[in-house]
Amino acid sequence: MLIPKGFAHGFSVLTENVEVLYKCDNYYNKESEGSIIWNDPDLAIDWKIPADKAIISEKDTKHPLFRDAKHNFHFRG
């Protein structure tokens, strides 16, 4: 799966035996990172896991809502 630079992305693991590997197009740079909160009510994403059972990193609990986030994707088409 290719996720273009600047696109929001996330995943939900529905089984216990899962390994996720991914590559990036550049070195990690915290200052250029952007994100949105996983449970944004405006997006209403069905992650197929009850919210009280979801395992979310501490970092991923502190992101803004989509409407308040920095949008850094620019389409040139």
Legacy VTK file of the C-alpha trace (Angstrom):
# vtk DataFile Version 3.0
C-alpha trace
ASCII
DATASET POLYDATA
POINTS 77 float
0.000 0.000 0.000
1.342 3.440 -0.880
0.329 6.334 1.311
1.384 9.612 -0.305
3.369 12.117 1.730
1.023 14.300 3.768
-1.935 11.881 3.792
-3.372 10.921 7.159
-3.221 7.195 7.786
-3.829 4.704 10.537
-4.693 1.070 11.023
-6.626 -1.206 13.315
-5.369 -4.678 14.203
-8.191 -7.184 14.584
-6.191 -10.312 15.497
-3.512 -11.022 18.085
-0.852 -12.245 15.632
-0.048 -9.205 13.528
3.221 -7.685 12.450
3.199 -4.283 10.766
6.238 -3.083 8.852
6.479 0.145 6.921
9.015 2.339 5.198
9.249 6.095 5.016
10.590 8.258 2.217
12.933 10.163 4.531
14.420 10.233 8.024
12.082 10.908 10.954
11.772 14.613 11.710
9.608 15.412 14.717
9.180 19.061 13.674
7.586 18.061 10.369
5.206 15.528 11.906
1.488 16.194 11.796
-1.434 14.162 13.017
-5.085 14.027 13.978
-6.723 12.320 16.932
-7.723 8.731 16.216
-11.272 9.072 17.572
-12.295 12.399 16.016
-16.114 12.419 16.215
-16.404 14.447 12.979
-14.599 11.676 11.060
-16.528 8.884 12.834
-14.079 6.150 11.758
-15.257 2.659 12.673
-12.033 1.022 13.842
-13.932 -2.246 14.532
-12.658 -2.185 18.133
-14.568 -0.764 21.117
-12.870 2.462 22.269
-12.337 1.044 25.775
-10.441 -1.934 24.278
-8.255 0.064 21.870
-4.547 0.226 22.696
-3.375 3.710 21.742
0.117 5.081 22.355
0.312 8.041 24.722
1.604 10.162 21.837
-1.462 9.332 19.729
-3.883 10.443 22.453
-2.669 14.056 22.285
-3.332 14.976 18.639
-5.796 17.677 17.549
-9.137 17.177 15.866
-9.056 17.129 12.060
-10.629 20.597 11.871
-7.847 21.987 14.101
-4.917 20.108 12.544
-2.239 21.428 10.230
-2.979 20.143 6.724
0.270 19.708 4.806
-0.872 17.743 1.755
-0.669 19.659 -1.523
-1.983 18.084 -4.721
-0.390 19.116 -7.972
-2.417 17.509 -10.717
LINES 1 78
77 0 1 2 3 4 5 6 7 8 9 10 11 12 13 14 15 16 17 18 19 20 21 22 23 24 25 26 27 28 29 30 31 32 33 34 35 36 37 38 39 40 41 42 43 44 45 46 47 48 49 50 51 52 53 54 55 56 57 58 59 60 61 62 63 64 65 66 67 68 69 70 71 72 73 74 75 76
